[in-house]
Amino acid sequence: MANQLRAALTILRRKQIEAETGYSRSTLYLRIAQGLWTKQVSLGARAVGWPAAEVDALNAARIAGKTDAEIRALVLRLESARTGIETTALLAKSI
């Protein structure tokens, strides 16, 4: 339980994302533009990161062989969960 809470609250920086995914910087930002990776969270004027739980979920989806359409839907769910805003209209369009 404590590990789950820690993972939910941990923010990973870009270098850590690159190490965990094998993506280069340019590929990471390409995936964001394609809707295949969540947008970064601002940590300050010149610092960004990604919630560790989102990184874990996206890596697990890739390992499980999910399609790009399924991953786009996952990205929308993960991003909407950050603010609690439902994006059912967006999810319906992406499927």
Buried (B, 14 or more C-beta within 10 A) or exposed (E): EEEEEEBEEBBBBBEBBBEBBEBEEEEBBEBBEEBBBBBBBEEEEEEEBBBBBBBBBBBEBEEEEBEEEBBBBBBBBBBBBEEEEEBEEBBEEBE
